[in-house]
Amino acid sequence: MTVPSDASRRSGRDILRIFFSGRMLTALLMGFSSGLPLLLATGSVLQAWLKEAGVDLGTIGLFALVGLPYTLKFLWAPLLDRFAPITGMGRRRGWLLLIQITLIAAIAGLGLTDPARSLPGVTLAAFLVAFFSASQDIVIDAYRRESLADDEQGLGASLYVNGYRIGLLLSSGGGLILADFIPFQAVYGAMAAAMLPGLVTTLLCVEPDVPMGTPRTLRDAVVQPFVEYFSRQDAVLILLFVLLYKVGEMMASQMTTPFYLDLEFTKTEIGAVVKLFGFWATVIGGLLGGVLMLRLGLYRALWLFGVLQAIGLVGFVILARLGHSLPGLALAVSSENLFSGMATTAYVAFMATLTNKKFTATQYALLSSLMGIPRVIVNTPTGYLAEWLGWEGFFLFCMASTVPGLWLLTRFRAWMEAEPAAPRD
């Protein structure tokens, strides 16, 4: 198992040089390209269009199934590890160029459909956007892992995540604002054009080196990533850690809106505070976490940010006692989002360092699918827990839920703080 060693931390000059490097700009722009399509196919923009076209709420709810490719992307990830579709561009840039061209066409094609006349056509077009968007995510995650050094993964992850959020903000907020002035068909055309910076980034970026031992057959591409992973020290415990590290924060986030409404905050107050304080606190937390990781090393960052993530939930406990208090709401939202952004950066970087560069796409797609399991399963009983424990008790329970993940992390200290071994490539 090879992760960035705490024995080789970067100097301040090195951090500035890395931060302003082309590699980090590429991570930011690729994050933007990943985030922009999501809500066009599965979220607020499509839902608003369907509602305006007179589609019933039950059918609109069923459109959530269009997002299945994001959950199942590990199934076709081996194909992206095994084959290079465009001669001379390499595995990653070749697939990215092909996928981004088809994704742009799919977004524009979705804009040419008409929900009032043909729901099957809209469904098929939205599914294609989701499929090519999920495929783009697979390749971008692999590219980021392979193009950055292990101790640069944290900063790269923070810029990628922030670029992703900017893309989401443009497609959701920007798309809905545009829809007040132009038809939804034109909105989708504009969003297809907004994907062009990602295409230019793919053409200009440098293909990562191809490591020795990459799969030569499709069977190897499917089987070897799993055989290689489970042959490692603490392989099963690491998977358990991936499931548990952010479980407390996920449970708390699931119930924040009902909590705010229970305290009689208006929807306008909630929206204004969450968007203004929450968004920027998350962005700052992600960037701060990425920079600090270059000085702290991965193990110390995971530990410190995990503890801060738990402490950030104290703001909700305080707010539950204060009741309706806008300063209290701003404090709770800001602290939770700041520390959550820092922890997410370390978490994503940790998963990247777990992948073997021979089959990055497959292993990262599996891990990123795995990290979504708590969001579905563990979040299910949160409403009952809040009713049973009360709001103070519920958020204290969420804080306590972070302890198992942090305890598991201590089991990895020996090999995470050891001198770096030969790279896993």
N, C-alpha and C positions, 0 to 999 in steps of 0.2 A: 504494500500500500504506500503510495507516494503522494504527499500533500506538501504545500509550501511550508518549509521549516521556519519556526520562530527564530532560528539562529541566523537567518539571512534577511534581516529587515532593511528597507530602503532608506537612504538619506533624504533630507528635504529637497535637495537639488534633483535627485533621481525622481522624486514624486512629481515635481513640477514638469520635468521632461516627459515623463510617462503620461501625465494628465493631458498635455497639449500635443500628444503624438497623433499621427494619422490613424493608428490602431484604435484609439479611444473615440475619435470622430466617427470611424466606421461602426463601432459598437453602438454609438448614439443614433446614427442614421438607420442602421439595421433594426434597432429597437422601434424607431418610428414606423418603419415599414411593417413590422410585426403587429403593432398595436392598432394601426389604422383600419384594417379590414374587419376586425372582430365584431363590432356593433353594427356594421353594415349588413351582416348576414344573420346575426343571432340576437341582436339587442335593440336598443332604443330607436334607432333610425328606421329599421325595418318595421318594428312594432307600430311606430307612428304612421308610417305609410299604409300599413294594413288597416289600422283603425280609421284613417281618413277615407279609405276605399270602402268602408262599411263591412269589413270582415268581423265576424263575431268574436267575442273574447275567448271562447273555448278553443277556436281554431288558432287564434294568435298564440295562446299558451302552448299548443302543440308544436309550434315552430321552434320551441326550445330543442327539439330532437335534431334539428338541423346542425346543432353544435356537436354532435357525436364525434366527428373527426378529430376534435381537439382532445377527446378522451382516449380515442383508439389509435392515435397516430403511431404508436410503437409497432403496430402490425405491419405497416409498409416501410418503416424506417430502414430495415435491412437492405431494401432495394437501393436506398440512397447511399448506403455504405459500400455496396458492392459495385455499382455501375457508375461510369462517368459519361453522361449523355452527349456532350459536345466536345469533340476532339480539340485539344489545345487549351481548354479552359480549366481542366482539373475537375475533381469530384464535386467540390463545394460550389465554386463559381459557375460551373456548367449547369448544375441542378438549379441554382438560384436564378440564373438568367432564364432558363426554360420555365420555371415555376412562376416567376414574377411576370413574365409576358402573358402566360395563361391566366394568372390572377387578375391582372389589369383588364384583360378581355372579359373575364367572368364578372367583375364588378360593373363594367360598362354594359354587359349583357343583361345583368340583373336590372339595370336601369331601363332597359328596353321592354321589360315585361309590364304587365298590367294586372294588379291584384283584383281589380273589379271584374275582369273578364276571364282570367285563367290562373287560378291558384296553383294547379300543378306546375305550370311554367315558372311561377315565382319560386315555388318550393325547390324545383330542380336547379334553378339558377342560384338560389341562396345556398343550397348544398354544395354546389361547385365552388362558390366563393369560400365557404368554410373549409372544404377539402384542400384547396390550393393554399389557403391561409395557414392551415395546420401544417401542411407540407413545407411551406416556407419557414415556419417556426423550427421544424426539425433541422433544416440545413443551417439556419442562422445560429441556432444553439451550438451545433457542431463546429461551425466556422469560428465562433467566439472562443470555444474551448481550444481549438487547434492553433489559432493565430496569436493567442496571448500566453505569456509565461504563467506558471502556476501562481506566483505571488501577485500577478496583475489581474487575476480573475475577479477579485472583489471590486476593484475600480471599474473594470470592464462591465461587470454585472450591474453596478449602480448606474452607469451611463446608459446601458441597454434598457434597464427598467424605466428610467426617466424618459428616454426616447419613446418607449412603449406607451407611457402615460400621456405624453404629448400627442401621439397618434390617436389614442382613444379620445382625448379631449377635442381634437380637431374633428374627428368623425362624428362624435356624439353631440357635443355642444355646437360646434360649427355646422354640422350637417343639419341639425334641427333649426338653427337660426336661418340658414340658407333656405330651408323649406318654407319659411314664411314669405319669401320673395320670389322663388322660382319653383317649378314643379319638381317632385321627387326624382323624376327621370333625369333632370338636369343636375340634381344634387349628386346622383350616383356617377354621372359623367365627370363632374368636378373631382369627386373622390378617386376615381380611376386615374385622373391626371395627377393627383397628389401622390400617387405611388411612383411617379417617375424619378424622384430623387433616389429612391431605393434601387431602381434599375441602373442609374448612373453610378451609384456606389458600387454595385456589383461589377460593373465594367472596369472601374478604376482601381478596385482593391487588389491586394496581392493574394494569390492562392497559397494556402498553408502547405508546408512540406508533407509529402505522403510518407507515413512511417512504414518501415519494413514489417511484413507479416499481415498486411491488410487482406481481407477475405478474397479468395480467388474463385469461389463458387457461391451460389446463392445459399446452399446448405450451410456453408461455413459462416456466411453473414448472419444467418438466423441462429445457429447453435453456439458458435464460439463466444459471442458477447456474454451469454449467460454462464457458460462453462468457465470463462475467464474470471467473471465477477465473483462467482460463488467459490472459487478456489482461494480467495483472499482471506486474510485475517479479519475477524469480526464482521464478515459479510452480512450475516443475518441481523446482527445488532445495529449495523449501520442503516439498514432498511428500516428498522424499528425507530431509529433516531430521526430519519427523514419523515416518518409518520408523526412523531411526537413533538418535534422541536417547536413548531408554531401552533400546536393544537389549542393552547389556552387563548392565544390572540384570535384565532379563527372562531372559537366559540363565542368570545365576547363580541366580535364584529357582527356575528349573525343577529344579535339581539339589540344592537345599539339604537336602531330607529324606533322600535317599540318602547325602549327605555326612555328616549327623549320625549316621545309623545305622552308617555305616562307622567312625565314631569311637566306636562302642559306647555312645552315649547311649540310654537307654530311651525308649520312646514317651511315658511319663509325663513324663520330664524335658523332652523336646522340646515336648510340648503345653503344659506349664506355662510354660516360658520364652518360647516363641513367643507364646502368648496374653497372658501378663502383660507382658513387656517389648516384644514386637513390636507389639501393638495400640496401647498407649499411646505408644510412640515414634512410630508412624505418625501418630496423632492430633496429637501435639505438633508433629511435623515439618510437617504440613499447615497448622496454625494459624500457626506461626512463619514458614513460607514466605509465607503470605498477607499477614501484617503487614509483613514485610521488603520485599515487592514494592512496597508503597505508598511506601517510602523509596528503594528502589534503582532502580525502573523495571524494565521487562520484560526488556530485553536483559541488563543486569547480573545480574538474578536468574537468568535462564536459564543464563548462563555460570557464575556462582558455584555455583548448586545442582547444575549438571551436573558440575562438578569435584568437589564434595563427594560426589555420588552415586558417582563412581568411587572416591574415597578410602574411602568406607564399605565397599567390598568388601575393603579391606585386612584387616578384622577376620576374614574367612574364611581368608585366607592365614595370619594369626597362629594361628588356631584349628587349622588343618591341622598346624602345627608343634607346638602345645601338646598336641594329642590330646584325650583325654577330660578336659575342664575346664569345670565349670559357670560359673565367672566368665568364662572365655573365650567360652563360648556366649552368655551374657547380653550381653557386650560386642559380639560380632559381630552378633547379632540387633538390638540396640538401635541401633547406629551405622548399619547398613544400612537399617533401617526409618525412622529419623529423617531421614536425608539423602534417601532415596527419596521420603518424604512431601513434603519441600520441593520436590524436582524435579518430582514429579507435579503439584503445585499450579501451578508456572510453566508446565509443559507444557500442562495443560488450559486455562489462561488464554491462552496463545499461540494455541491452536487457536480459542478463542472470538473473539479479535481478528481472526483471518483471515476470519471470515465477514462477508458483506455482509448488513445487516439486512433487505434486500428479500427474501432467500431464506435466512434463517438456518437454518431446519429442514433444508433439503436439504444445504447446504454442511457444516454441523456433523455431520449424520448420515454424510455421506461420509467426513469426516476421522476421526471416531471409529471407523468401520468399518475405515479404513485403518490406524489405529494398532494394531489387533489382529493385523495380518498377521505381524509379527515373532514374536508369541507362538506362532503355528502353524508357520511355515516355519523361522525361524532356530533355534527351540528344538528342532527335530527331531533334529539331530545332537549335541546337548549331551552325551548319555551316552557316545557314542563319543569325543568330545573329552576328557571327564574320564578315560576309560580310557587314552587315548593320552598325555595331558599330565600325569596325576596331579592330585591336588586342588590343590596350590599352583599348578602351571602353569595349570590350568583357570581359577582365579579371577584370576590375573594376565592371562590372555587376555581374560577378561570386562572387566577394567579397561581393557585396550588397545582393546577394541571401542567404548569411549565416545569415542575420539578423533575418528573421522570425523564424528560428529554435532556435536561442539564446533567442529571446523574449519569445517563448513558454517555454523555460527552466525556465525562471524567475517565471512562473506560478506554477512550481512544488517545489519552494524553501522551502515553509513552511513544507511540509511533507517529503522532502528529507533531510532537516537539523534537523528534530525533533529527539528526543531520539528514538532508535530503539524499535519497538513494538515486539510482539511475532512473531517468524519467520513464514513465509508462507510455512508451511510443514504439 
